[in-house]
């Protein structure tokens, strides 16, 4: 399908593509910047578990207060995290890209050397832009992912001190007012 768009008095022709390969979709989806969320909690055995998600959405609902995250079905961490009473969500802050990479790594201690805070077994990363203490509200299958709705019970907003980290075009970026 070809269409002509008029944007700001410029004409351009674009074509919709039926190339829905994972590579093509990642490139297209990567054009939309998203926050980087670290989800972490202590299990009933006292073991810290954590993961990172860039498919995180705030403000799904205000009553009750809900956020959402999409997790790959192949995740080995999510089945453990979802069984905890509370999950801490840290919206990582500017300059915390190395923390995001560390917490996303497989086969390594995801928490080694990190400055952490806890509340009700929820784990939070210090110097993040936002903390949300949550619990599972519901889960829904979504293709190769599961979408989890998480109810927010407590919040700490540090955005006046720490700008959020953004994932855009497969890179960690900082939000800056210019």
N, C-alpha and C positions, 0 to 999 in steps of 0.2 A: 504494500500500500504506500503510495507516495502522496504527500500533502505539502502544500505551500503555506508557510507561516509568515505573517507580517508582524515583526517585532521592532518596535521603535523606528518605524519607517524603513526598515531593511527587509528585503524579501530573501528568504532562504528556503531551499527545498530539502526535505528530510524524508527518509524512508523507514517505516517500521520494519523490523527484522523478526523472523521467526527462529533466529539462533538463540535458543534458550539453554545453551551448554553451561555447565558450572563456571567455566572461565568467563564467558560473556556476561552471565548474571553477576558474578563477583565484581567485574569491572563496572557494570551499571549501578549495582547497589553501593559500591564504594564511593560513588559520587556524592552520596548523602552522608554528611558528617554525623557521627554519633558519639555520645559519651562513652567512657570506659568504666565498667562496673566490676569491682572485685566482690565476689560473694563468698562469705566464709563463716564457719561456725565450728564449735567443738562438738564432737559426737558424744553419745552417752558414755563411751569409754575414755573420754577426755582427749581424743586425738583431734588436732586441728585439721580441717579440710577446707580447701578453697579452690576457686576457679575464677576466670575472667570472662566477661561477656561484653561485646560491643553491640549486641542486639537487645539493648535494655531500653525500656520506655517508662518515663515517669508520667504521672498524671493520668493513668488509665481511668481512674474514678476518684472522686473526692469523698463520696459517701457510699460505701466505706472507702477509706483511702487505699488505693491499689496501684501497684506498678507491675510491669511485666518483663519477662526475660525469655528469650528463645534459646534453647539448649539442644545441641546435637544429640540425636538418639545414641550415638556411639560414646558419649561421655561416660567415663567410669566414676567421675567425682559427683555428678548430679544425683545419682541414686543414693549416695551416702548423705549428701547435704540435705536432700529433701526429707530425710527421716529425722532431722534435728528439730528441736522445738522452736528455735529462733535462728534466722539467718541474717548476718550483718551484711549490708550492702554499702560499700565505700565507692562513691563516684570519685575516681582518682583525679588528682589535681595536676596542675601544670608541673612538668618536670618529673612525673612519676611513670614515664614510659618504661623505664627499666624494671620497676615494680610490676607493671602489667606483664612484661615478658617473663619475669621470674615466676609470677603466680600462674601463668599459662603453661609453663614448662612441664613436661611429663618426666617422671623418674627422678625428680630433684625435690629438695625440701623447699616448698613454695614460700615458707615463712622465714627462712634463715636470714637473720640480720635485720628483719623488718621491725619497726616500731609499731606495736599493736595495742589496741585497747579492747576491752570486752565488756559486755553487759548481757546477762541472761544467756550465756553461752554463744551469743553472737560476737563475731570478731570484726573489728574495724581497723583499717589502715590509717595511721596517723598522717596528718597533713593532707588529707583528702579534701575535696571541695564539699562533700555532703555525705552524711551517714544516715542510713535508714535501717532501723531494726524491724525485721519482717518475719512473717510466718506464711506457710503455704495456704493459699485461699482456694486454688483450683489448678488443675493441669489439663491441657487439651492437646491431642495429637495434631501435628502440623507438618505433614510430609516427613522429611528426614530430621525434623526437630520436634520438640515438645515445647509448647508455650505454657509457661508457669505464671499464674497471677499470684502476686505476693501482697499480703495485707501489711500495711505500715502501722507499727505500734509506737515507735519513738523516732525522733528525727533530730539531727544536729546539722545546722547549716553554717559552713565555713566559707561560703563564696565571697564574703567581704575580705577574706584573707588569701584564699587559694582559688584561682581560676580553674575551671575544670579542664581536664585533658580531653582531647577530641581525637577520634580515629577517623581519618578521611583519606581516601585514595590509597589505602593500605599503609598509611603512615600515622604515627602519633604526632599530633599538632597541638599548639596552644591557642587558646582563644585570647585575642587581644583587641582592644578598641584602638582604632587608628584615627 
